[in-house]
Amino acid sequence: MGRFVPRLDDRDTGGFFDAAREGRLVYRACLDCDSALHPPVAYCRFCGGWNTDWRQASGHGTLHSWTTVTHQVHPDYPPPYTLVLVELDGPTPPVRLLGMLPEAADLSVGLPMEVYFKDEEGVRLPQWRRASN
């Protein structure tokens, strides 16, 4: 069965994973009204425009929410692990990305987080950890 990995050739998300392969974190944005578009799509749901592109993110954010998984739901993901939802610093409206901490963690809302990149099954994926400040 193997670990879950994204499709790299998806027209809406392919650019996100291309940037991750280079060690960059990006989000889709409308170049006409300057709105962040997440989940990423080729058109703007705010102004209706099709002038969109990938924008560089700072790689920093704050912890919005999390849950620790203690019951194994997939053989390739042994518990405990923590799924985190991190709100990126900067984009409007807010962009929130998921990540996984490989252990149970003592966390709190608003905790500063930073991105790092991890190779999984031949794909480089952005993940999150507490910011080192």
Helices and strands as residue ranges (DSSP letters): H 14-21, E 26-30, E 36-37, E 52-56, E 60-69, E 81-88, E 96-101, E 112-120, E 123-130
